[in-house]
Amino acid sequence: MSGRGELKAWQALRAAAAAPIDLATTVAQDAGRRAALIHALAGIYFDFSKLAVPAGALQDLAALADAVGFDAARAALFAGEVVNRSENRAATHPAERGGAPAAVARAVSDGQMRLRTVAAVLRDDPGVRDVIHIGIGGSALGPALLLDALGYHGDGPRVHVVANIDGVALERALAACDPGATRVIVVSKTFTTLETMTNAASALDWLAAGGVDNPRGRCIAVTAAPDRAAAWGVAAADILPFAETVGGRYSLWSAVGLPLAIRCGVAAFDALQAGAAAVDAHFASAPFAANVPALAGALDVWAATFMGRATRSVFAYDERLRLLPAFLQQLEMESNGKRVSADGGPVDYPTAAITWGGTGTDAQHAVFQLLHQGTHADPVEFVAVREPGHALAAAHHRQLLGNAFAQGAALLRGRSFDEALALANGDRRIAAARTFPGNRPSATILLDRLDPATLGALLAFYEHRTFTAATLLGINPFDQWGVELGKEMANALDGGGSFDPSTAALIARAGL
């Protein structure tokens, strides 16, 4: 701990965690809790009241925020100051949604302008039926989420997102396209990313084999290294820049979000950004106790760091949000999966929880057995949408939402042994198997509807939530040196590097 106030808040939180509450009783009897833990923002209803946090801990979390300088850290983020200390960079993804600091204003302006121009050209060209978007990490996860959530009813060219270096991924996308009617987007911050550039080279080969005279003339580059893209052969008008200070997992707001504008139109992309900007404005100014992303981030710290809950599961009760858990895995674990502080010292407490999840109601028939009766009692998050995304019978959506809400209620209430005994006709063995401990924490996030604005608001909420947790923990959420280590080892394989005996045997077995 770096200061007396921080140490005091930390000690208070540890003491509170040592005296867990009876969650079901507290939820039923404490009306003030609902006022503190249920909020509405930008067309989204957030219910954190079933999370296992006592009222006193909320005050202690606010005290911790004061002690670590949360207000100053938040202001530094929006001002474009250096917040990524290990790389001596700002983190300017909020600037892509408006109010860019002078240092990155040019890159933001150029990238946003060219995104709109290129999207309009492709949408107006009857000769373009498909676009293959090649990236990896956030350069693929973000666009894929946007397209899956919003693109079903889009009227522009189809966009296929490819990330995996496994040739099967690219081959499947190519099989759905005609080389003569396809454009290729190559997304790489440095324009050297091994997986992306390998896939791009194979896409060029496919275009050439399909009779395209100038394959590189069919390519669009999205990069923070426009000179490298030009040297690779992309025309200047088809190079969309973004600032080096925009991290991959935060990049969908930049020109990386081009696939949404192509498929659904520039107006959809503008609405996405507007929804995020509304959350930015709230996060930048609301006091900590009433600040929805800040509160959520603090509750994540409470569960993972002080209560020792090692995982947090997220279940999307809407087919259009089926990629949300995967997107959040990168956002949260790449950002806050750290074992050293922002100052470089070791931490002696848990940082990020392991994020995992799935799609409701599918997951109920797969993993919810563990959630209800397993030996873990980690937080569960339900994300649902009040308005259906289809025109089928109302029974579909009623059952979907009913299941989402019932799961949270069941986790909270459980079933006592005596209740189970009555159901089991006095058979104590069967009754034990049908007993549920209850008192298991959950949160529910309910969107009024799923449209570009509410999706933008939801994603910005998760970004600021992640930043808040990092600030309270004293870690840097904007670097990802663990990812870089894996890349270095992969490159070493091609360079003939030495490996441990097990890995060497695997390399030999595969004939690499």
Buried (B, 14 or more C-beta within 10 A) or exposed (E): BEEEBBEBBBEBBEEBBEEEBEBBEBBEEBEEBEEBBEBEBBBBBBBBBBBBBBBBBBBBBBBBBBBBBBEEBBEBBBEBBEBBBBBEBBBBBBBBBBBBBEBBBEBBEBBBEBBBBBBBBBBEEEEBBBBBBBBBBBBBBBBBBBBBBBBEEBEBBBBBBBBEBEEEBBEEBBEEBEBEBBBBBBBBBEBEBBBBBBBBEBBBEBBBEBEBEEBBEBBBBBBBBBEBBBEBEBBEEBBBBBBBBBBBBBBBBBBBBBBBBBBBBBEBBBBBBBBBBBBBBBBBEBEBBEBBBBBBBBBBBBBBBBBEBEBBBBBBBBBBBBBBBBBBBBBBBBBBBBEBBBEEEEBEEBBBBBBBBBBBBEBBEEBBEEBBBEEEBBBBBBBBBBEBBEEEEEEEBEEBBEBBBEBBEBBBBBBBBEBBBEEBEEEEEBBEEBBBBBBBBBBBBBBBEBBBBBBBBBBBBBBBBBBBBBBBBBBBBBBBEEEEEEEEEBEEEEEEEEEEEEEEEEEEEEEE
